[in-house]
């Protein structure tokens, strides 16, 4: 498979803009044809309602396709660049060049979106792709394999299904680029494998994303948006608010309002609501059940063994040393800590690995600027949660342990592109000062460089 993809890439068929545009158009048509199959598979694997599946997966992919196709021509144009006075007379150009054969390893929590968004970027940049979906979401994996196999030859786009053995087998191969979305532990293994061939990588990981709520915030609106951001996909979202840092003067009201909104969204017992997504598998369900025992529950806490659902649960009076604060939760449990001084809250966040996302609810411009410039994080929102990743022209990615590299829109095209600089020198003039012997030329050269 890899050999055939390399031959196909080296044939030059992926390079013309017309080919790339046509392939992206075919992908769009195939997604629209199989929309209902995609929604049904996402419901089977993750219990997502048709609205949530479309809003958080299908629509994001379709919007990405539209954005990329509209701008592809301009992105592919070589750019002029100054070659500097030392090269006079000359001209410089920067050519966008595809890497070649790319491996995209996708996770299970947003299996369609997080497979197809990087796939679109890689295709737009002129690469061939081997896509490895997660075997934790077998229904949507099968639909994606069928969709892509029907539309594209395997020497251009191929899908490899399977579990750990399939992952290990792929990582033994020599790719030109690897794009991985998943957890930190596996991300380290991917990077280690890539280092054998010095293969460049993008790692989209995760971490404990904080949500700061100060005393100037609109508490009712903050509670609604926090509850919404935490409940999407039952909290199985890499950019979900992982914990709240609330000013002690608003903590009680905030917790009460979050509880009210959860009830408004999903009823008195969300664990029995078929619209509330389920936990991906029994292993993760049991892990989250154990975490429920480790904190003081302010609201929620119900579990549904048969459907693998856990009601959104808020912990109050959480401490940094509690078990819930030692790892990314990746589920519908939301611990609440308090602060009295924003500088102390910032220092507490900075003592820990850089988060993938950060959210701040405030009406103070000064505090907004202080947090943005004092904390390193992948991206985030002021007075909202999660929505920053929907911005077409806003790069999405982590920093430090939350990842490296970014994508979405132009950033995705850039990720799968090597920018090749080329100097074109005049043959009419040749300045003799550059050639030996150099005696006496230093004083001549020094004023210009």
CORJOKA-V310054 format. One record per backbone hydrogen bond with DSSP energy under -0.5 kcal/mol. NH is the residue of the N-H (numbers start at 1). CO is the residue of the C=O. Records with the same first field share a line. If there is no record, write none. Layout:
NH: CO + CO
//
This chain:
5: 1
6: 2
7: 3
8: 4
9: 5
10: 6
11: 7
12: 9
13: 8
15: 12
16: 12
20: 16
21: 17
22: 18
23: 19
24: 20
25: 21
26: 22
27: 23
28: 24
29: 25
30: 26
31: 27
32: 28
33: 29
34: 30
35: 32
38: 34
39: 35
40: 36
41: 37
42: 38
43: 39
44: 40
45: 41
46: 42
47: 43
48: 42
49: 275
53: 49
54: 50
55: 51
56: 52
57: 53
58: 53
59: 54
61: 57
62: 58
63: 59
64: 60
65: 61
66: 62
67: 63
68: 64
69: 65
70: 66
71: 67
72: 68
75: 71
76: 72
77: 73 + 74
79: 94
81: 92
87: 84
88: 85
91: 424
92: 81
93: 422
94: 79
95: 93 + 420
97: 418
99: 416
102: 100 + 128
103: 177
104: 130
105: 103 + 179
106: 104 + 132
111: 108
114: 110
115: 112
116: 112
117: 113
119: 115
120: 116
121: 117
122: 118
123: 119
124: 120
125: 121
126: 123
127: 122
128: 100
129: 156
130: 102
131: 129 + 158
132: 104
133: 131
134: 107
137: 134
141: 137
142: 138
143: 139
144: 140
145: 141
146: 142
147: 143
148: 144
149: 145
150: 146
151: 147
152: 148
156: 153
157: 153
158: 129
160: 131
161: 159
167: 163
168: 164
169: 165
170: 166
171: 167
172: 168 + 169
173: 170
175: 173
176: 101
177: 101
178: 200
179: 103
180: 178 + 202
181: 105
182: 204
187: 183
188: 184
189: 185
190: 186
191: 187
192: 188
193: 189
194: 190
195: 191
196: 192 + 193
197: 194
199: 194
200: 176
202: 178
203: 404
204: 180 + 202
205: 203 + 402
206: 401
209: 207
210: 208 + 357
211: 243
212: 359
213: 245
214: 361
217: 214
219: 217
222: 218
223: 219
224: 220
225: 221
226: 222
227: 223
228: 224
229: 225
230: 226
231: 227
232: 228
234: 231
235: 232
236: 233
237: 235
240: 237
242: 209
243: 209
244: 335
245: 211
246: 244 + 337
247: 213
248: 339
250: 247
251: 247
254: 250
255: 251
256: 252
257: 253
258: 254
259: 255
260: 256
261: 257
262: 258
263: 259
264: 260
265: 261
266: 262
267: 263
272: 269
273: 270
274: 272
276: 273
277: 275
278: 46
279: 308
285: 281
286: 282
287: 283
288: 284
289: 285
290: 286
291: 287
292: 288
293: 289 + 290
294: 291
295: 292
296: 316
297: 295
298: 314
299: 314
301: 311
304: 309
308: 304
309: 304
311: 302
313: 332
314: 299
315: 313 + 334
316: 296
318: 336
322: 319
325: 322
326: 323
333: 331
334: 313
335: 242
336: 315
337: 244
339: 246
344: 341
345: 341
346: 342
347: 343
348: 344
349: 345
350: 346
351: 347
352: 349
358: 379
359: 210
360: 381
361: 212
362: 360
365: 363
368: 364
369: 365
370: 366
371: 367
372: 368
373: 369
374: 370
375: 371
377: 375
378: 355
379: 356
381: 358
383: 360 + 381
387: 385
389: 386
390: 387
391: 388
392: 390
394: 391
395: 393
396: 407
398: 405
402: 399
403: 400
404: 203
407: 396
411: 408
412: 409
413: 409
414: 410
415: 411
416: 412
417: 414
418: 97
419: 417
420: 95 + 418
421: 419
422: 93
424: 91
425: 423
426: 89
432: 430
434: 431
435: 432
441: 438
445: 441
446: 442
447: 443
448: 445
449: 445 + 446
//
